Amino acid sequence: MTLSFCMGIKSMIRNRFCHLICAYLLSPFLLCFVLVSSVSAQYGQSAPKVEVAEVISGVIAAQNMIEGRIIASQDLAIVTTIDGVVKLASWRDGDFVDKGVLIAQQDTAKTQLKHDQLALQQSETNQLITQIKTSLDFEADLLALAQAQTALQQARLERLTELATENIVPKDRLDEALRAYLQARQAEVTFQKNIAKLESDLIQTQIKVELIAIEIADAKSDIISSRLIAPAAGQLVSVTSLDNQYFRKGEMVAQIRASSGYEIEVDIPISMLGFLRQGKTITGFDAAGRELTAIIRSEIPTENQKTNSRSVRFTITSELTPAMMADQARVRVNIPASDQQAVVTIPSDAIIPDADGVYVFVIKDDKVFRRNIAIGATIADRIVIKTGLTIGEKIVTKGNEGLRDGMAVEIVQP
């Protein structure tokens, strides 16, 4: 047993020694392989692709943050278009609706009945027009016959007049011819009178048809507009609680507020109004901290003597956030407090934070070089540079992850 144990120990020592010898002999080859692989990887990779922007100048003024408020400047009324009972949909105060959705439905039974009656009147009047035109044709034929009869009697009267002058025919024959001519002429005038009356009746009837057509179109419009729909997407400020209630034409059923119905109102000190007029555009934050932008719309012509300020209304140009969708909601805005000054700005995407501050990568001869900078205020999506950059230099805005000082890069268009 002791002998076998010793033999095992010798075998283990021999195997361990062989492994050490092999590792020692192969280590130079392994080191060369690693170095070659590292060099191949370094020189075989393509240059990183980056997007760049130019350092430019801008204008900025010192700003004071002032509290403002959201004002509901304009609401849209949904009113009834006819008299009748109104059936409400399932909407309630505060619900958001899309443009064109049904808010309420008016009862159109009476309007539909009126429309049908007008349609029958229109058919009857059109039939009357046809009859008048037929009568006109008959009267025109009778007038033509009467005119021919008048011409004939006139010629007979003229011949008998010549003969009576020469005492060839007695005077009573001349009187008889004159009576016949006058009767023919009277018949002609009668037919002309009938035609004139029929033409007048035709014009009046045609006008009546047009009036009926207008009333029919109005009834159709009332039927179509009986569906009270949302004129714009927005929030229902108020909806009547009276379902199946009789409403007169023009009474309001609901009130909707679109996103364009909100404005910002800020009480601006008189001393700052001149600076505000220079820029007109402001930035700020809603109650939840989300950024907003707005442009000046008007100055309310009323001055607060106690605060020495005027109310200014701003049109919101950024997205209307949920925190701003309420009358009197609070906001904070930056108002210029000095004249505008020229500054150096870069896109905010180029800024890289560091433990010692912030820095950017500057492009020179298709290589990047790190440069520490000092930043100032923010103008929209750009940042003011106090020191470290000059106008016209190129800086990396995208693809700056993993860049090293002096590294070659490939510039691509955004």
LUMBALO-192340 format. One record per residue (C-alpha): residue number from 1; residue in three letters; z, x, y. Coordinates in steps of 0.1 Angstrom, whole numbers, padded with zeros to 4 digits. Example, Ala and Ser with C-alpha at 12.3 -4.5 7.8 and 13.67 -1.06 7.14 Angstrom:
BEGIN
nr, rest, up, east, north
1, ALA, 0078, 0123, -0045
2, SER, 0071, 0137, -0011
***
This chain:
BEGIN
nr, rest, up, east, north
1, MET, 0000, 0000, 0000
2, THR, 0008, 0029, 0024
3, LEU, -0025, 0045, 0015
4, SER, -0045, 0014, 0023
5, PHE, -0027, 0010, 0056
6, CYS, -0036, 0046, 0066
7, MET, -0072, 0041, 0056
8, GLY, -0074, 0010, 0079
9, ILE, -0060, 0029, 0108
10, LYS, -0086, 0057, 0104
11, SER, -0114, 0031, 0103
12, MET, -0102, 0015, 0136
13, ILE, -0100, 0048, 0153
14, ARG, -0135, 0058, 0142
15, ASN, -0151, 0025, 0154
16, ARG, -0133, 0027, 0188
17, PHE, -0145, 0063, 0193
18, CYS, -0181, 0053, 0185
19, HIS, -0180, 0025, 0210
20, LEU, -0168, 0048, 0237
21, ILE, -0195, 0074, 0230
22, CYS, -0222, 0047, 0232
23, ALA, -0209, 0034, 0264
24, TYR, -0208, 0068, 0279
25, LEU, -0244, 0076, 0269
26, LEU, -0258, 0043, 0281
27, SER, -0240, 0040, 0314
28, PRO, -0266, 0061, 0334
29, PHE, -0294, 0038, 0322
30, LEU, -0275, 0007, 0330
31, LEU, -0268, 0019, 0365
32, CYS, -0305, 0027, 0371
33, PHE, -0314, -0008, 0359
34, VAL, -0290, -0024, 0383
35, LEU, -0302, -0003, 0412
36, VAL, -0339, -0010, 0405
37, SER, -0332, -0047, 0401
38, SER, -0313, -0048, 0434
39, VAL, -0341, -0030, 0453
40, SER, -0367, -0052, 0437
41, ALA, -0348, -0083, 0448
42, GLN, -0343, -0070, 0483
43, TYR, -0380, -0060, 0490
44, GLY, -0396, -0087, 0469
45, GLN, -0381, -0117, 0489
46, SER, -0401, -0131, 0519
47, ALA, -0386, -0132, 0554
48, PRO, -0364, -0162, 0562
49, LYS, -0382, -0190, 0581
50, VAL, -0366, -0201, 0614
51, GLU, -0373, -0224, 0643
52, VAL, -0368, -0210, 0678
53, ALA, -0364, -0224, 0713
54, GLU, -0366, -0209, 0748
55, VAL, -0337, -0204, 0771
56, ILE, -0345, -0225, 0801
57, SER, -0328, -0236, 0834
58, GLY, -0314, -0270, 0842
59, VAL, -0293, -0287, 0868
60, ILE, -0257, -0298, 0865
61, ALA, -0229, -0309, 0887
62, ALA, -0191, -0308, 0884
63, GLN, -0181, -0341, 0868
64, ASN, -0150, -0362, 0868
65, MET, -0143, -0386, 0839
66, ILE, -0136, -0421, 0851
67, GLU, -0127, -0452, 0831
68, GLY, -0152, -0481, 0832
69, ARG, -0157, -0514, 0814
70, ILE, -0184, -0533, 0796
71, ILE, -0197, -0563, 0814
72, ALA, -0215, -0592, 0798
73, SER, -0242, -0595, 0825
74, GLN, -0264, -0621, 0809
75, ASP, -0261, -0646, 0780
76, LEU, -0288, -0668, 0766
77, ALA, -0282, -0706, 0764
78, ILE, -0295, -0727, 0735
79, VAL, -0299, -0762, 0748
80, THR, -0312, -0795, 0734
81, THR, -0348, -0804, 0741
82, ILE, -0345, -0842, 0734
83, ASP, -0318, -0869, 0734
84, GLY, -0303, -0874, 0699
85, VAL, -0279, -0863, 0673
86, VAL, -0276, -0826, 0666
87, LYS, -0268, -0812, 0631
88, LEU, -0253, -0777, 0633
89, ALA, -0260, -0749, 0609
90, SER, -0231, -0728, 0594
91, TRP, -0228, -0704, 0623
92, ARG, -0195, -0699, 0641
93, ASP, -0183, -0681, 0672
94, GLY, -0187, -0643, 0669
95, ASP, -0214, -0644, 0642
96, PHE, -0243, -0620, 0645
97, VAL, -0277, -0636, 0642
98, ASP, -0313, -0624, 0640
99, LYS, -0340, -0636, 0663
100, GLY, -0356, -0669, 0651
101, VAL, -0328, -0681, 0628
102, LEU, -0319, -0718, 0629
103, ILE, -0288, -0726, 0649
104, ALA, -0290, -0764, 0649
105, GLN, -0314, -0792, 0641
106, GLN, -0320, -0822, 0664
107, ASP, -0327, -0857, 0650
108, THR, -0364, -0864, 0657
109, ALA, -0368, -0899, 0642
110, LYS, -0373, -0915, 0677
111, THR, -0396, -0888, 0688
112, GLN, -0417, -0890, 0657
113, LEU, -0419, -0928, 0661
114, LYS, -0430, -0923, 0697
115, HIS, -0456, -0898, 0685
116, ASP, -0470, -0922, 0660
117, GLN, -0472, -0950, 0686
118, LEU, -0490, -0927, 0710
119, ALA, -0515, -0918, 0682
120, LEU, -0523, -0955, 0677
121, GLN, -0527, -0960, 0714
122, GLN, -0551, -0931, 0715
123, SER, -0572, -0945, 0687
124, GLU, -0572, -0979, 0704
125, THR, -0582, -0964, 0737
126, ASN, -0610, -0944, 0721
127, GLN, -0623, -0976, 0706
128, LEU, -0623, -0992, 0740
129, ILE, -0643, -0963, 0754
130, THR, -0669, -0969, 0727
131, GLN, -0671, -1006, 0737
132, ILE, -0675, -0998, 0774
133, LYS, -0702, -0973, 0767
134, THR, -0720, -0999, 0745
135, SER, -0717, -1025, 0773
136, LEU, -0730, -1000, 0798
137, ASP, -0761, -0996, 0776
138, PHE, -0767, -1034, 0775
139, GLU, -0761, -1038, 0812
140, ALA, -0786, -1009, 0819
141, ASP, -0813, -1027, 0799
142, LEU, -0806, -1060, 0816
143, LEU, -0807, -1042, 0850
144, ALA, -0841, -1028, 0841
145, LEU, -0854, -1063, 0833
146, ALA, -0840, -1077, 0865
147, GLN, -0856, -1049, 0885
148, ALA, -0889, -1057, 0869
149, GLN, -0885, -1094, 0876
150, THR, -0876, -1086, 0912
151, ALA, -0907, -1064, 0916
152, LEU, -0928, -1092, 0901
153, GLN, -0914, -1119, 0924
154, GLN, -0917, -1096, 0954
155, ALA, -0954, -1091, 0947
156, ARG, -0960, -1128, 0943
157, LEU, -0941, -1135, 0976
158, GLU, -0963, -1110, 0994
159, ARG, -0996, -1126, 0981
160, LEU, -0985, -1161, 0990
161, THR, -0974, -1149, 1024
162, GLU, -1009, -1136, 1031
163, LEU, -1024, -1169, 1018
164, ALA, -1000, -1190, 1039
165, THR, -1010, -1171, 1070
166, GLU, -1046, -1181, 1064
167, ASN, -1035, -1217, 1056
168, ILE, -1048, -1214, 1021
169, VAL, -1015, -1224, 1004
170, PRO, -0990, -1249, 1017
171, LYS, -0957, -1237, 1032
172, ASP, -0936, -1252, 1003
173, ARG, -0953, -1228, 0979
174, LEU, -0942, -1199, 1000
175, ASP, -0906, -1212, 1001
176, GLU, -0906, -1216, 0964
177, ALA, -0918, -1180, 0960
178, LEU, -0891, -1168, 0984
179, ARG, -0863, -1186, 0964
180, ALA, -0876, -1170, 0931
181, TYR, -0875, -1136, 0947
182, LEU, -0840, -1140, 0960
183, GLN, -0828, -1152, 0926
184, ALA, -0843, -1122, 0909
185, ARG, -0828, -1099, 0935
186, GLN, -0794, -1116, 0931
187, ALA, -0795, -1110, 0893
188, GLU, -0804, -1074, 0899
189, VAL, -0774, -1069, 0922
190, THR, -0752, -1087, 0897
191, PHE, -0761, -1063, 0869
192, GLN, -0756, -1033, 0893
193, LYS, -0721, -1046, 0900
194, ASN, -0713, -1050, 0863
195, ILE, -0725, -1014, 0857
196, ALA, -0704, -1001, 0885
197, LYS, -0673, -1019, 0872
198, LEU, -0680, -1006, 0836
199, GLU, -0684, -0971, 0849
200, SER, -0651, -0973, 0868
201, ASP, -0634, -0988, 0837
202, LEU, -0648, -0959, 0816
203, ILE, -0634, -0933, 0839
204, GLN, -0600, -0950, 0840
205, THR, -0600, -0953, 0802
206, GLN, -0609, -0917, 0797
207, ILE, -0581, -0907, 0821
208, LYS, -0558, -0929, 0800
209, VAL, -0569, -0911, 0768
210, GLU, -0561, -0877, 0785
211, LEU, -0527, -0889, 0795
212, ILE, -0520, -0901, 0760
213, ALA, -0531, -0868, 0747
214, ILE, -0506, -0850, 0770
215, GLU, -0478, -0873, 0758
216, ILE, -0487, -0867, 0722
217, ALA, -0487, -0829, 0728
218, ASP, -0453, -0833, 0746
219, ALA, -0440, -0853, 0716
220, LYS, -0453, -0826, 0692
221, SER, -0436, -0799, 0713
222, ASP, -0403, -0818, 0712
223, ILE, -0405, -0821, 0675
224, ILE, -0412, -0784, 0671
225, SER, -0385, -0774, 0696
226, SER, -0360, -0797, 0679
227, ARG, -0353, -0767, 0657
228, LEU, -0329, -0749, 0679
229, ILE, -0334, -0712, 0670
230, ALA, -0319, -0680, 0683
231, PRO, -0342, -0667, 0711
232, ALA, -0331, -0631, 0704
233, ALA, -0310, -0611, 0680
234, GLY, -0274, -0609, 0691
235, GLN, -0239, -0623, 0688
236, LEU, -0229, -0659, 0692
237, VAL, -0205, -0661, 0721
238, SER, -0198, -0698, 0716
239, VAL, -0210, -0726, 0694
240, THR, -0201, -0763, 0699
241, SER, -0176, -0776, 0674
242, LEU, -0191, -0811, 0675
243, ASP, -0213, -0815, 0645
244, ASN, -0235, -0846, 0641
245, GLN, -0228, -0854, 0678
246, TYR, -0251, -0871, 0702
247, PHE, -0264, -0847, 0729
248, ARG, -0285, -0855, 0759
249, LYS, -0315, -0834, 0768
250, GLY, -0305, -0801, 0784
251, GLU, -0269, -0799, 0771
252, MET, -0259, -0765, 0757
253, VAL, -0252, -0763, 0720
254, ALA, -0246, -0725, 0717
255, GLN, -0245, -0693, 0737
256, ILE, -0259, -0660, 0724
257, ARG, -0255, -0625, 0738
258, ALA, -0282, -0600, 0730
259, SER, -0276, -0562, 0730
260, SER, -0295, -0560, 0763
261, GLY, -0269, -0584, 0778
262, TYR, -0243, -0557, 0782
263, GLU, -0239, -0533, 0811
264, ILE, -0213, -0507, 0822
265, GLU, -0194, -0513, 0854
266, VAL, -0175, -0484, 0870
267, ASP, -0155, -0484, 0902
268, ILE, -0169, -0453, 0919
269, PRO, -0150, -0436, 0948
270, ILE, -0171, -0437, 0980
271, SER, -0169, -0399, 0982
272, MET, -0188, -0396, 0949
273, LEU, -0215, -0421, 0954
274, GLY, -0238, -0396, 0970
275, PHE, -0235, -0372, 0941
276, LEU, -0242, -0401, 0917
277, ARG, -0274, -0411, 0935
278, GLN, -0288, -0376, 0930
279, GLY, -0288, -0378, 0892
280, LYS, -0286, -0415, 0883
281, THR, -0280, -0407, 0846
282, ILE, -0245, -0405, 0832
283, THR, -0229, -0397, 0799
284, GLY, -0196, -0408, 0784
285, PHE, -0177, -0422, 0754
286, ASP, -0168, -0456, 0741
287, ALA, -0133, -0465, 0730
288, ALA, -0140, -0451, 0695
289, GLY, -0151, -0417, 0709
290, ARG, -0188, -0421, 0703
291, GLU, -0212, -0407, 0729
292, LEU, -0231, -0430, 0753
293, THR, -0258, -0426, 0780
294, ALA, -0266, -0449, 0808
295, ILE, -0287, -0450, 0840
296, ILE, -0276, -0465, 0873
297, ARG, -0290, -0500, 0879
298, SER, -0274, -0512, 0911
299, GLU, -0245, -0508, 0935
300, ILE, -0226, -0540, 0940
301, PRO, -0224, -0547, 0978
302, THR, -0187, -0551, 0979
303, GLU, -0162, -0524, 0987
304, ASN, -0126, -0523, 0975
305, GLN, -0105, -0514, 1006
306, LYS, -0074, -0506, 0985
307, THR, -0091, -0481, 0962
308, ASN, -0119, -0471, 0987
309, SER, -0145, -0476, 0959
310, ARG, -0175, -0497, 0950
311, SER, -0185, -0512, 0917
312, VAL, -0217, -0497, 0902
313, ARG, -0236, -0512, 0873
314, PHE, -0253, -0490, 0847
315, THR, -0279, -0500, 0821
316, ILE, -0270, -0486, 0786
317, THR, -0298, -0464, 0773
318, SER, -0281, -0452, 0741
319, GLU, -0273, -0473, 0710
320, LEU, -0249, -0501, 0716
321, THR, -0220, -0493, 0694
322, PRO, -0196, -0519, 0679
323, ALA, -0169, -0507, 0703
324, MET, -0190, -0517, 0732
325, MET, -0200, -0552, 0720
326, ALA, -0173, -0570, 0739
327, ASP, -0168, -0581, 0775
328, GLN, -0143, -0559, 0793
329, ALA, -0144, -0532, 0766
330, ARG, -0132, -0499, 0779
331, VAL, -0154, -0468, 0782
332, ARG, -0151, -0434, 0798
333, VAL, -0180, -0419, 0818
334, ASN, -0187, -0386, 0835
335, ILE, -0194, -0391, 0872
336, PRO, -0209, -0362, 0893
337, ALA, -0183, -0349, 0917
338, SER, -0204, -0322, 0935
339, ASP, -0240, -0313, 0943
340, GLN, -0262, -0303, 0914
341, GLN, -0266, -0266, 0907
342, ALA, -0291, -0246, 0886
343, VAL, -0277, -0234, 0852
344, VAL, -0290, -0217, 0820
345, THR, -0291, -0240, 0790
346, ILE, -0300, -0238, 0753
347, PRO, -0301, -0264, 0725
348, SER, -0267, -0270, 0710
349, ASP, -0281, -0264, 0675
350, ALA, -0284, -0227, 0683
351, ILE, -0246, -0222, 0688
352, ILE, -0227, -0206, 0659
353, PRO, -0189, -0207, 0661
354, ASP, -0169, -0176, 0653
355, ALA, -0133, -0165, 0652
356, ASP, -0139, -0146, 0684
357, GLY, -0159, -0174, 0701
358, VAL, -0195, -0184, 0697
359, TYR, -0228, -0164, 0693
360, VAL, -0265, -0169, 0689
361, PHE, -0294, -0150, 0673
362, VAL, -0319, -0138, 0698
363, ILE, -0355, -0132, 0686
364, LYS, -0372, -0099, 0695
365, ASP, -0403, -0084, 0677
366, ASP, -0399, -0110, 0649
367, LYS, -0363, -0098, 0642
368, VAL, -0330, -0114, 0650
369, PHE, -0301, -0099, 0668
370, ARG, -0267, -0114, 0672
371, ARG, -0254, -0118, 0707
372, ASN, -0220, -0132, 0718
373, ILE, -0222, -0158, 0746
374, ALA, -0199, -0178, 0769
375, ILE, -0206, -0215, 0770
376, GLY, -0199, -0242, 0796
377, ALA, -0205, -0280, 0799
378, THR, -0228, -0301, 0777
379, ILE, -0259, -0318, 0791
380, ALA, -0272, -0343, 0765
381, ASP, -0282, -0321, 0735
382, ARG, -0281, -0288, 0754
383, ILE, -0252, -0265, 0763
384, VAL, -0248, -0246, 0796
385, ILE, -0246, -0208, 0791
386, LYS, -0223, -0190, 0815
387, THR, -0230, -0154, 0803
388, GLY, -0250, -0136, 0775
389, LEU, -0285, -0150, 0779
390, THR, -0313, -0150, 0804
391, ILE, -0341, -0175, 0811
392, GLY, -0371, -0170, 0789
393, GLU, -0354, -0154, 0759
394, LYS, -0361, -0169, 0724
395, ILE, -0332, -0180, 0702
396, VAL, -0329, -0193, 0667
397, THR, -0322, -0231, 0665
398, LYS, -0327, -0238, 0628
399, GLY, -0325, -0216, 0598
400, ASN, -0297, -0193, 0612
401, GLU, -0276, -0196, 0580
402, GLY, -0273, -0163, 0563
403, LEU, -0290, -0142, 0590
404, ARG, -0279, -0107, 0597
405, ASP, -0283, -0085, 0627
406, GLY, -0318, -0068, 0627
407, MET, -0332, -0090, 0599
408, ALA, -0369, -0097, 0600
409, VAL, -0378, -0135, 0602
410, GLU, -0408, -0157, 0601
411, ILE, -0411, -0181, 0630
412, VAL, -0423, -0216, 0622
413, GLN, -0430, -0246, 0644
414, PRO, -0405, -0275, 0644
***
